[in-house]
Amino acid sequence: MANIKSQIKRIKTNEKARLRNKAVKSSLKTAIRKAREA
């Protein structure tokens, strides 16, 4: 585990960004699928 404060902060922010990206990507996929079905 990183022991530098800035490193820890960066890891936390990266994790949040990754989760947000995952949510956005999955919602985009469902939107695309709905558009294709329609």
Biopython code that builds the backbone (N, CA, C, O; Angstrom):
import numpy as np
from Bio.PDB.StructureBuilder import StructureBuilder

atoms = [
    (1, "MET", "N", (0.842, -1.203, 0.000)),
    (1, "MET", "CA", (0.000, 0.000, 0.000)),
    (1, "MET", "C", (0.876, 1.252, 0.000)),
    (1, "MET", "O", (1.920, 1.288, 0.651)),
    (2, "ALA", "N", (0.449, 2.260, -0.724)),
    (2, "ALA", "CA", (1.207, 3.510, -0.780)),
    (2, "ALA", "C", (1.151, 4.208, 0.571)),
    (2, "ALA", "O", (0.115, 4.217, 1.235)),
    (3, "ASN", "N", (2.266, 4.786, 0.967)),
    (3, "ASN", "CA", (2.314, 5.456, 2.265)),
    (3, "ASN", "C", (2.497, 6.966, 2.114)),
    (3, "ASN", "O", (2.692, 7.665, 3.109)),
    (4, "ILE", "N", (2.435, 7.476, 0.884)),
    (4, "ILE", "CA", (2.524, 8.921, 0.657)),
    (4, "ILE", "C", (1.093, 9.453, 0.559)),
    (4, "ILE", "O", (0.245, 8.872, -0.120)),
    (5, "LYS", "N", (0.842, 10.570, 1.252)),
    (5, "LYS", "CA", (-0.534, 11.085, 1.302)),
    (5, "LYS", "C", (-1.103, 11.352, -0.083)),
    (5, "LYS", "O", (-2.233, 10.961, -0.375)),
    (6, "SER", "N", (-0.336, 12.010, -0.934)),
    (6, "SER", "CA", (-0.831, 12.318, -2.278)),
    (6, "SER", "C", (-1.130, 11.032, -3.048)),
    (6, "SER", "O", (-2.077, 10.975, -3.832)),
    (7, "GLN", "N", (-0.318, 10.008, -2.817)),
    (7, "GLN", "CA", (-0.510, 8.719, -3.495)),
    (7, "GLN", "C", (-1.840, 8.093, -3.064)),
    (7, "GLN", "O", (-2.615, 7.614, -3.892)),
    (8, "ILE", "N", (-2.085, 8.107, -1.752)),
    (8, "ILE", "CA", (-3.332, 7.533, -1.218)),
    (8, "ILE", "C", (-4.530, 8.286, -1.786)),
    (8, "ILE", "O", (-5.519, 7.680, -2.199)),
    (9, "LYS", "N", (-4.429, 9.617, -1.804)),
    (9, "LYS", "CA", (-5.519, 10.440, -2.315)),
    (9, "LYS", "C", (-5.783, 10.102, -3.779)),
    (9, "LYS", "O", (-6.931, 9.978, -4.205)),
    (10, "ARG", "N", (-4.690, 9.955, -4.548)),
    (10, "ARG", "CA", (-4.835, 9.649, -5.970)),
    (10, "ARG", "C", (-5.508, 8.297, -6.160)),
    (10, "ARG", "O", (-6.351, 8.146, -7.044)),
    (11, "ILE", "N", (-5.149, 7.320, -5.348)),
    (11, "ILE", "CA", (-5.752, 5.987, -5.452)),
    (11, "ILE", "C", (-7.260, 6.074, -5.192)),
    (11, "ILE", "O", (-8.060, 5.467, -5.904)),
    (12, "LYS", "N", (-7.629, 6.837, -4.166)),
    (12, "LYS", "CA", (-9.059, 6.967, -3.841)),
    (12, "LYS", "C", (-9.819, 7.649, -4.967)),
    (12, "LYS", "O", (-10.899, 7.199, -5.349)),
    (13, "THR", "N", (-9.264, 8.731, -5.502)),
    (13, "THR", "CA", (-9.954, 9.449, -6.577)),
    (13, "THR", "C", (-10.034, 8.581, -7.830)),
    (13, "THR", "O", (-11.046, 8.589, -8.530)),
    (14, "ASN", "N", (-8.961, 7.830, -8.112)),
    (14, "ASN", "CA", (-8.977, 6.942, -9.275)),
    (14, "ASN", "C", (-10.077, 5.892, -9.136)),
    (14, "ASN", "O", (-10.766, 5.573, -10.104)),
    (15, "GLU", "N", (-10.233, 5.363, -7.935)),
    (15, "GLU", "CA", (-11.257, 4.349, -7.685)),
    (15, "GLU", "C", (-12.647, 4.931, -7.940)),
    (15, "GLU", "O", (-13.486, 4.291, -8.573)),
    (16, "LYS", "N", (-12.887, 6.153, -7.442)),
    (16, "LYS", "CA", (-14.186, 6.800, -7.652)),
    (16, "LYS", "C", (-14.433, 7.027, -9.135)),
    (16, "LYS", "O", (-15.527, 6.770, -9.638)),
    (17, "ALA", "N", (-13.415, 7.509, -9.827)),
    (17, "ALA", "CA", (-13.556, 7.783, -11.260)),
    (17, "ALA", "C", (-13.853, 6.493, -12.015)),
    (17, "ALA", "O", (-14.679, 6.479, -12.927)),
    (18, "ARG", "N", (-13.172, 5.399, -11.628)),
    (18, "ARG", "CA", (-13.367, 4.120, -12.301)),
    (18, "ARG", "C", (-14.800, 3.623, -12.109)),
    (18, "ARG", "O", (-15.426, 3.130, -13.048)),
    (19, "LEU", "N", (-15.309, 3.756, -10.890)),
    (19, "LEU", "CA", (-16.677, 3.306, -10.625)),
    (19, "LEU", "C", (-17.676, 4.137, -11.429)),
    (19, "LEU", "O", (-18.634, 3.604, -11.989)),
    (20, "ARG", "N", (-17.437, 5.467, -11.479)),
    (20, "ARG", "CA", (-18.340, 6.343, -12.218)),
    (20, "ARG", "C", (-18.292, 5.976, -13.703)),
    (20, "ARG", "O", (-19.329, 5.911, -14.364)),
    (21, "ASN", "N", (-17.094, 5.739, -14.221)),
    (21, "ASN", "CA", (-16.952, 5.369, -15.630)),
    (21, "ASN", "C", (-17.696, 4.079, -15.935)),
    (21, "ASN", "O", (-18.345, 3.954, -16.973)),
    (22, "LYS", "N", (-17.595, 3.105, -15.006)),
    (22, "LYS", "CA", (-18.268, 1.825, -15.205)),
    (22, "LYS", "C", (-19.781, 2.042, -15.292)),
    (22, "LYS", "O", (-20.450, 1.466, -16.150)),
    (23, "ALA", "N", (-20.308, 2.873, -14.401)),
    (23, "ALA", "CA", (-21.746, 3.136, -14.382)),
    (23, "ALA", "C", (-22.172, 3.818, -15.676)),
    (23, "ALA", "O", (-23.187, 3.457, -16.271)),
    (24, "VAL", "N", (-21.392, 4.802, -16.106)),
    (24, "VAL", "CA", (-21.720, 5.536, -17.333)),
    (24, "VAL", "C", (-21.679, 4.608, -18.539)),
    (24, "VAL", "O", (-22.566, 4.649, -19.391)),
    (25, "LYS", "N", (-20.647, 3.771, -18.608)),
    (25, "LYS", "CA", (-20.508, 2.860, -19.749)),
    (25, "LYS", "C", (-21.665, 1.877, -19.808)),
    (25, "LYS", "O", (-22.204, 1.616, -20.883)),
    (26, "SER", "N", (-22.051, 1.328, -18.660)),
    (26, "SER", "CA", (-23.139, 0.350, -18.653)),
    (26, "SER", "C", (-24.455, 1.010, -19.064)),
    (26, "SER", "O", (-25.249, 0.416, -19.792)),
    (27, "SER", "N", (-24.686, 2.252, -18.592)),
    (27, "SER", "CA", (-25.923, 2.942, -18.962)),
    (27, "SER", "C", (-25.911, 3.269, -20.455)),
    (27, "SER", "O", (-26.947, 3.204, -21.116)),
    (28, "LEU", "N", (-24.749, 3.616, -20.977)),
    (28, "LEU", "CA", (-24.639, 3.889, -22.412)),
    (28, "LEU", "C", (-24.962, 2.634, -23.213)),
    (28, "LEU", "O", (-25.666, 2.695, -24.220)),
    (29, "LYS", "N", (-24.445, 1.501, -22.761)),
    (29, "LYS", "CA", (-24.696, 0.236, -23.460)),
    (29, "LYS", "C", (-26.185, -0.074, -23.497)),
    (29, "LYS", "O", (-26.711, -0.476, -24.535)),
    (30, "THR", "N", (-26.868, 0.113, -22.368)),
    (30, "THR", "CA", (-28.301, -0.179, -22.335)),
    (30, "THR", "C", (-29.053, 0.794, -23.237)),
    (30, "THR", "O", (-30.013, 0.408, -23.903)),
    (31, "ALA", "N", (-28.619, 2.056, -23.260)),
    (31, "ALA", "CA", (-29.274, 3.053, -24.112)),
    (31, "ALA", "C", (-29.112, 2.667, -25.577)),
    (31, "ALA", "O", (-30.058, 2.768, -26.358)),
    (32, "ILE", "N", (-27.918, 2.226, -25.946)),
    (32, "ILE", "CA", (-27.655, 1.818, -27.331)),
    (32, "ILE", "C", (-28.510, 0.607, -27.688)),
    (32, "ILE", "O", (-29.067, 0.535, -28.783)),
    (33, "ARG", "N", (-28.610, -0.342, -26.761)),
    (33, "ARG", "CA", (-29.398, -1.544, -27.018)),
    (33, "ARG", "C", (-30.864, -1.171, -27.224)),
    (33, "ARG", "O", (-31.514, -1.687, -28.133)),
    (34, "LYS", "N", (-31.384, -0.281, -26.390)),
    (34, "LYS", "CA", (-32.781, 0.139, -26.520)),
    (34, "LYS", "C", (-33.006, 0.828, -27.860)),
    (34, "LYS", "O", (-34.022, 0.612, -28.521)),
    (35, "ALA", "N", (-32.044, 1.662, -28.252)),
    (35, "ALA", "CA", (-32.171, 2.374, -29.528)),
    (35, "ALA", "C", (-32.182, 1.373, -30.684)),
    (35, "ALA", "O", (-32.935, 1.543, -31.643)),
    (36, "ARG", "N", (-31.351, 0.332, -30.598)),
    (36, "ARG", "CA", (-31.296, -0.685, -31.658)),
    (36, "ARG", "C", (-32.608, -1.467, -31.725)),
    (36, "ARG", "O", (-33.102, -1.776, -32.809)),
    (37, "GLU", "N", (-33.163, -1.782, -30.556)),
    (37, "GLU", "CA", (-34.404, -2.562, -30.527)),
    (37, "GLU", "C", (-35.571, -1.753, -31.076)),
    (37, "GLU", "O", (-36.439, -2.291, -31.763)),
    (38, "ALA", "N", (-35.587, -0.463, -30.770)),
    (38, "ALA", "CA", (-36.704, 0.393, -31.180)),
    (38, "ALA", "C", (-36.763, 0.527, -32.708)),
    (38, "ALA", "O", (-37.641, 1.212, -33.234)),
]
sb = StructureBuilder()
sb.init_structure("model")
sb.init_model(0)
sb.init_chain("A")
sb.init_seg("    ")
for serial, (resi, resn, name, xyz) in enumerate(atoms, 1):
    if name == "N":
        sb.init_residue(resn, " ", resi, " ")
    sb.init_atom(name, np.array(xyz, "f"), 0.0, 1.0, " ", f" {name:<3s}", serial, name[0])
structure = sb.get_structure()
